[in-house]
Every structure is written in structure tokens, then in C-alpha cells.
Amino acid sequence: MIGIAVSAPLEREDAVVREAARHGHRVAIRAATAADLLERLAARADDAEPSIDLVLVVADERHASRDLVDACDRRGMRLLALADDAPERARAQALGIDAVAWDDGFAAIEAQVQPSARSQGEPERASGRVVAVWGPAGAPGRTTAAIALAAELALLGQRVALVDADTTSASVAPALGLLDESPGFAAAARLARAGSLTVDELDRICQQVPSMGGTVRVLTGIGRSSRWPEIGGDRVAEVLERCRDWVDVTVVDVAASLERDEEISSDLFAPRRHAATLASLEAADEVLVVAGGDAVGIARLVRTLPELRELVPQARVRVVVNKVRASAIGIAPERAVQETLRRLAAVTPEACWPFDGRAADAALLEGRPLVDVAGRSRLRGRVQELATALIPSEAPASRASLRAAERPRRRWLPALR
């Protein structure tokens, strides 16, 4: 049985109530307008009444509004529009609401809320993969790496999502020039908590960033770090699991701390500040470790790598040393980095990325991925090599996408090498 809140003309509202009862469901709220429904939902949030699983509205100006859409997103409620003619379908599309026609029958409404037959039985294993981009404290370039890697994977023919799960300093939105008043990842987490997160909902709340080779779907992070309680570990795990059905590769940018602060907390059931990072790493198939290419960055990596390996024994860990330069390491910096890590951490880095401030600054200035603004830079070339290595051998990149990757389009910085 599902709980329904409905706002519709009286005749249609009565029909919804009758059909819901006939199918074994209940209509808990009947509202004459969208504003009335907002008030009823707000009042109900403070009570201990049974939950609302579906908000059903007719897609006209009286019964569907932007404020109602935002309120349902904040509360993690599934919102569905009844649209029987072209103006109603157009309004539903403008508001970003999934729509069904009343003539399709109540079963079409049920299908938007209840699990499908496939999900009720033995589920088919999701094919999408999760790549977490993590690095020790400091500014080793996690966000730059995550954005550049996501764009390269899209260029190689993959359906890619970029998720900002950093609860201390979310940076993906400002780095790409995106508005983040309504963080997509927080909205996804609320929907996951309510059990109403679907692939269609992910498409609705994400922001699409066009790049040279395709589109990257972005779930922006929280704009204020004080909002971290909205992103609990169980919600993060559910969102990333749903992302496996949504795209081929989900690239997750996470914070640095691996602290399990529940060990020193007096409230064992309180939310954890770093739960999003821990849950993202535990859900990842591969962890890309980005470390700074100087003495401090290498030391931080050596100290934290054993803790990371203990946390994610199931994932493949790839170490990338970023901002490698002779001025900070000495002569033959890449060789020095490799020998140091083999000696101190028993690890061979997957790649050493050169310090290329001009290319990175150009990407930040334009709010674009590295491939779009500095396609011929050495840094972009190294990121491309890593992206190619991340694609499973059973799903190789198409020849067309590889040719496009080999001939990057020039933008306003043709002199970058």
C-alpha cells in the first residue's frame, strides 16, 4: 500500500480516490491547490502520521508549481503529474515532472512508485562502475582530476556521471561554473531515503555539462559545509548503487578525511561528518588516489595509504602523483617520485602528472573540462591515458571516439603543449 497526496480538480480528485482504494492504496491528503498542498505537506512533516509515498497533481497552473517541486525534492517525495493534453504535458516538462495520462489507467501511476517485477525478483547485476577520486589532505588536485577524468571518459564513448560527495569543501560546481543553490547530490540523497530515487529522477536533478566528446551528468555538492548531515552514509551508498543503472561510469569526488569519528562520539546513532567519503570509497570499484608531487604530498600519501587499503580491500587502488615538477623534487622528478613510493610505500604510481598551471588555470577560468581548453597540453595527455586504462577491456572505446581523442579541438589557447 502506498500513501498518496493529491491536488486536482474535484472530479479528477474523486476518481483518484476511488481508483487508489480499488488498488489497495490510500489518499492521505486532498488539496484544492498547489499552495494548499504545500501547507498540508509542511504540517504533516511535524506529525508522526504514515508517510506520503507519492504526490500526484494535475499539471496546470492551479495544481502544479515550482515551489511544490522544490518542496518535494527537499522532502524526498516522488512527484508525478497527470497530463492529458498538450498544454499539461508542456507544463509538466517545464517543471521537470514525470507525467502520465489518466487514460493509461491507475497501473501506470503505480508503476512510478512500486518496484518493477524485475526488481522484486532476483535483480540483474548493474553494469555501471564507480570510480572514487580521493587524496590525502591538502590540495593535490582531486577536483581537477575528477572533472578532467569524467570528460575524457565521455570522449571515449562512456555515459558518465560526476558526483560531488565532498562534505567539507564541495568544488565541482564552482569549477564548472554551475549554479548549486539546489545541490543535486543532496536531492538524490533525500530521494534515496524516501525510496523514490529512480534513473528518471537522476536525469531530472542532474545538471548536464556538454564537453568536446559528449555530455557529463553532474550531481553538484552541498554549497555550505554545515549541510553535511543531509548526506548520510546509507543514502550515499543507495545513490551510488542507483547510478550504476544510470550511467556506465560514475566519478565521485570525495573529501580527504578517513576519520571514523563514531569511535569518539557519545551518540552512536548521530550522523557522521565523513560518512559520505567512507561510503563512497566502500562502494567504489576503483579508487583513484591523487597525491601532491612534492615532499609534503608524498609524506601525506605514505602515511594515509595503509589506512585507505584497510578501508577498501575490495577496490583496485590506482595512485596518481599530480603536480610533479623539478623545482619541488629535483632532477628527474618522475623517477624520483616512483623510487620514493616503491621504497616507502611498496607502491608503483599508475601515473605522474606534470605540473601544468597554465592548462589548469585555463580550465578554471572558462569553467570547462581540461580537454576543451587545453587539448594539447601534457597534463591533458596524461589524463587521457588514465581514462583509456579505466575502460574495461570487454567494453572498449569506439574507434570514432578514439580518433576524436587523438585530435583534440583547439580553443583559445593553441600554444599550450
N, C-alpha and C positions, 0 to 999 in steps of 0.2 A: 504494500500500500504506500502511495506517495501523498504528501501534503501539498496542496495547490493553493496559491493566491491568484485571484483573477480580477482583472479590470476590463470590462467590456460593456457594450450596450445591454440593457436589461434582458432582451430576448435572447441574445447570444450567451449572456451570463447564465441564464436559467438552463439553456441547453448544455453548457459545460458542466453545470452541477449535476444534471441528470445523467450525462454520459460518464462522468467520473464515478458516480455512485454505482452505475451499472457495471463498471470495470473494477470495482472494489477499492476505489480511492476516495479521498475526502477533500472537499474545498473548505479550507480553514479561514480564508479571507475573501470577502467580496467587496470591491471598491468601485465607486462610480467614476473616479478619475485617477489619473496618474498621481496627482498631488495627494489625494486621499489614500491611495495605496502606499505611498511613501510614509505617511504618518502612521498607518497601521503596521507597517513593517518595523518602523523605528520603535513603536510601543511594544511590539511583540518581542523585540530583541532583549528587552529588560525582564521578560517573564520567563517562567520555566515551562512554557507550553511546548507541545510537539513541534518539531522543526518544519520549515517550509522547504520542500524539495524542488518546486517549480513555480516560477512566476509567469503567468500566462496573460498576455494583453493583446488587445486588438491594435493593429499598427496604424492608428490615426492620431491626430494631434491631441485629442482629448485623453486618450488612454495610454499613450507611449511617449516618453520624454527622455531627454539626455540625462536629467537628474536621476531618473529611475534606473537607467542603465548603469550610471556610476554607483548608485547605492547598492544595486545587486552585485556589482563587481566587488565592492568593499566587503559585503557580507558573504561572498562566495556562493551566491544563489544563481541557479540556472534560470535564464530569462528567455522566453520563447514568444514569438509574435504570431498571431493569427492574421494572415494576409490573403484576402480572397480576390482582390482586384489589383490592377497595375499601380494606382497611387499608394495603396497599402504596402505592396511589395517594395516600391521605391523608398518609402519612408523607413521600412524595416532595414533595408540595405544601407540607407544613410546613417541610421543609428547603430549599425553593426550588429543587428539582432538576427539570429536564425529564425526563419519563418516557415510555417506550414499552412496549408489551406484546410479550412474546416471540412470541405468536401472529401478530403483524404481520409476522414474518419479519426476517431479518438486513438486508434492504434498508432497513427503517425505521431501523435503527441507523446504517447507512452514510450515510443522508440527513442525519443530525445532524452529520456531520463533513465529508463531502466536499462541494464546491461543487455547487450545482444546475445543471441544464442551461442555465438562463438565464445564470448567472454564468460558465460555461465558454465560452459563445459571446460575441457582441458584447453587452456589458451595456447595459441601458436606463439612460439618464442619470437619476440620482437627482433627485427633485423638491425635497427639503428644502434649506433655506438656512441659512447660518452667519453670525451677526452677532457680531463680536468687540467687546467693550466694553473700551476701552483709555484711558489717560490718562497724562499726564506725572507725574513724581514728586510726592510729597506725598499729600494726602488729598482729592482733588477730588470723591470720591463715586462711584467706579467700581462698587463692590459694590452700593450702594444703587440706583444706576441700573440695573444688570443685573437685580436682583431685581424692581424695580418694572416694568421693561420686559417681563420674562418673564410676569409676572402679567397685565399689560394685553393682551399678545398672546393669552394663553389666554382672557381675557374676550372677545376679538374672534373666537373660534372656531378658533384655531390650536392644533395639537398642538405643545407647547413643551417643550424640554429646557433646563435651566440647568446649565452646566458650569463648575466652578471649576478653572481651569487656572493659578491663581496659585501659583508655586513659592516665593514669598518670604513671603507673609502671607495664606494662604487664609482667607477670611472668610465665605463663603456659609453654611456650616453653623452657626456660632455666631449669625449674623444671623437665621437662620430657626429657631433652637432645635433643630437636628438633632444627633444623635449622629454622630460622624465617626471612631470607632475603626477602622472599615474603610472608608477613602476610596473612594467609588465610581469616581472618575476613575482612580485608581491601579490598581484592579482591572480596569477596562476596558482600560487600557494594557497590563497583563500578558496579558490575553486576546488583545489585538491582536497582541502579539509572538508568541504561540503560534499565531496564525492561526485562533483559535476564537471570535472576537468576532462574535456574531450579534445580531439585533434582540431575540430572546428573552433572551439573556444581559444585554443592556442593561436590559430590563424587570426582570430579576431583581435586578441590583445597584444599581439606582437607588432613591432614596427619593422617594415621591410626596407632594407638598405641596398639599393642597386649598386653593383660593383662591375668591374670590367668583364667578368666572366659569368655573372649570374646575380641572384638575389640572396642576401643573407638575412635570415629572420632573426630579429633581436628582441630578447626579453630584457628590458632595461632594469637596472638595480634600484635600490632604495636611495632616494635623494638625500635623506638625513639619516645619519648613523643611529640616531635614537629609535628608529623604526625597526631595529633588528629583531624584536620579539615576534614580528609578523612572519618571520621566515624560520620556522621550526625544522628540526632535522627530519621528522617524519614527512612533513609537507614537501621538503626539498627532494627527498627520495621518490615520492609519488610523482612530482612534476618531471623529474628526470626519466622516470620509467615511462611516463606518457610520451615524453619527447622521442623515445625510441620508436614509437609508432608514427611519429610526426615527420621526422627527417632521417637522413642517412647518418649524419654526424652531428652531435651536439657538443659544442666547445664551451666549457664552463670556466669563467674567470673567478677565482676564489681568493679569499684573504690569506695572509701568511700564517697566522697563529694556529698551531695544532693543540692548543691547551684544552684539556678536558676539565673545565672548571667545576664540574659537578662533584669532583672529589673533595673540594674545599667549601662546598655550598651546604648550608644548613637545610635548604629546601631541595630535596632530591627531585621534586616534580616541577621545579621552576624552569622557564626557558633558558637555553644556553646561548651565550653570545656567539660562540664559534661553532654552533651546531650545523650551520649551513656549510661551512668549509669541510667539517668532518664527514657529513652526509654526502657531499658531492664527491669527495675523494673515495669514500667507500663504495659509491655507486659507479665509479669510473672503470672503464675497460683499460684505459691508458692514462697515465699521469705524466704530463709534460712539466718537468721541473726547470724553472728558469732562474739562473743564478747570475749575480753580477760578476763581470770579468775583472775583478781586482782582488787585492789581498783580503779585504773585509768580506766581500761577497763570497769568495771561496771558503773562508773560515766559517761563515754562517751556514753554507751548504754542508760542509763536512760535519758540523755539529748536529744539524737537523735531519740529515738524510736517514740515519738509523731509525729515528722516530717515525718518519714517513713510511719506511719499508715495513715497520711493525704494524702500522695502521692499515696499509693497503697491500697485504700479501697477494691478493688476487689480481692486481693490476700490473701491467707492464709499465715500468718506470723508465722514461727517457730523459736524460739530463742534457740541457742546453745551457751553455755558458754564453751570456749576452754581453755586449759592450766590451769585447776583447780588444785591447789596444796596447801597443808597445810602451806608451807613456806611463801606464799603470802597472804593467807586468814585466817589461824589459824586452830584450831581444828575443825574436821568435815567440811571440806571446801565445799562439795557439798550442805550440808544442809544450811550452812551459805549463800551461793550464792542464793539458792532458796528462803529463807526467806527474804533476802535483796531485791530481784527483786519483790517479791509479795508485799512488803511493799512500795517500792519507785516507782514502775512502773506498779503495778497491773498486772503482767505477771508471769506465771509459765514457766520456761525454758523447752523446749522439751527434752533437754539432757544436761548433764555436762560431757565434755570430759576431761579425766585426762591429766596432763602434762606428755608427754612421748617423751622427747627429743631424746632418743636413736632410737626409731622407726622412728620418723620424719626425723632425720638426715640420717638414713639408706636409706629411700626412696629418699631423695635429692641426696645422694651420688651416687646411682645407676641410678637416673633418671627414676624411676619406681613408679607406684602407691603403696600405703601403703600395700595393700593386697598381693602384690608379694614379698615383702621383710621382712615384719613383720606380717605375717598372724596370729600369736598367741598373739600379743600384746593387751593390754587392750584398747588402742586407736582404733585399727582396729575393735575390737569387738563392740565398741560404734558406730562407723561409719556404720557398717553393720546393726545394729539395726535401725538406722535412715533411711538407704536406704530401708529396708524392709517396714517401715512405709510409705514411699513415693510412693510405688507402689499401684495404685488404686485397690480397692477390686474386681472390675469387671475384672481386668487383673492380677491375682495372678502369682507369680513366679512359674516356673515349679518345680516339685519335684526333678528332676535331678540337677537343678541349686541350689536349697536349700541344697541338700546333699553336693554339691561341696563347698558351702559357709561354711558348718559346718566343713569340713575337709580341711582347707587351706594347700596349698603346702608349705613345708619348703624351704627356700632359705639358704643363708649363715649366717643367724642369728637365729639359732634354740633355743637360750637361752632366747629370748625375751618372756616376759609373759605379 
